[in-house]
Amino acid sequence: MPDCCELCNRLKPLTFHHLIPRTLHSNRWFKKTFTREQMQQGLNLCRACHRTVHDFLTEKELGRDYNTRERLLEHEPIGTFVKWVCTRPNV
């Protein structure tokens, strides 16, 4: 398990972010599109990054379009936040 956020790389307490939100795991489209293993994948994120991801994207947007680290960083507001928060002290 990493000890720094997988988006901003800061050393902070981490929370687990499912790349495909758990609320969608029983949805027929997601069950047909992704394996059980893919639905369990996620990132360890600091609270600030985790909150930002959920502030900007709905559960369905996360599951369908932003289900990788790279895609999350390509989302302009999230990418901008991550670049900014990287400059903040690790306090």
Secondary structure, DSSP 8 states (H G I E B T S, - for coil): --SS-TTT-----EEEEESS-GGGTT-HHHHHHS-HHHHH-EEEEEHHHHHHHHHH--HHHHHHH--SHHHHHHSHHHHHHHHHHTTS---
